[in-house]
Amino acid sequence: MTTELHPSTDPITEAVLEHMKGKPLDPSIRQYLRAEAAKVREEIRSKHGTLNMAVDLIREARNP
């Protein structure tokens, strides 16, 4: 079963989709995506604080 993606008009999305197919990602797009990811991370961190869920889950799995 193949899933066809509809063409996007967003050049960033198009570049990422092409990168997933093996085409190198333009350095300026890579820089933009990293900056956006950092911004989102900081928003989540400021809203929810730092979460150590993985530590709690590992401890729970080790000591049922």
N, C-alpha and C positions, 0 to 999 in steps of 0.2 A: 504494500500500500504506500503510495507516495502522496505527500502533502505539498501542494503547490502554494507558494506564498505570493500574495498580490504585490505588484510593484509599488514601491513607496516613493513618495515625492520628497521625502526627507533625505538629504545627501549623507547625513551621519548614519542613519539606519542602513542606507544602501551600502556604505563603506563597510559597516560592521558585517552585514550579510555576505559581502564579497570576501571579507577577511575570513569568515567561517568556512568559505569554500577554498581557502588557501592563498588568496591574494594578500600581499603585504599591506598592512595598515599604514596610512599616511601619518607621519610623525605629528603633524598638527592636530589631526583627529584623535590620535592616541593621547596627546597632552590634554585636549578638551575633555575627553572621557574620564581621564584620571582626575582632573579638577572637579568635574561634576560628581564623581563618586566620592571624593573627599568631602565635598559640600554636603551631600546626602548623609554620609557617615557622621559628620559633625552635627547635623540637625537631629539625627536619631540619638546620638550620644547626649546632646544637650537636653533633649526631651525626656529620655528614659534613663540616662546615666549609663555606666558601664555594667554590662550584664555578664555574669560568669556562669551561664546556664550549663555549659559543657562540663565544667568541673563538678557541679552538683549531679549531673546525669551520670558521669563516670563513677563518682563515689557511690551513688545509689545502685548502680549495676554491680559494683564490686561487693557491696554489703547489703544483700537483699533483706 
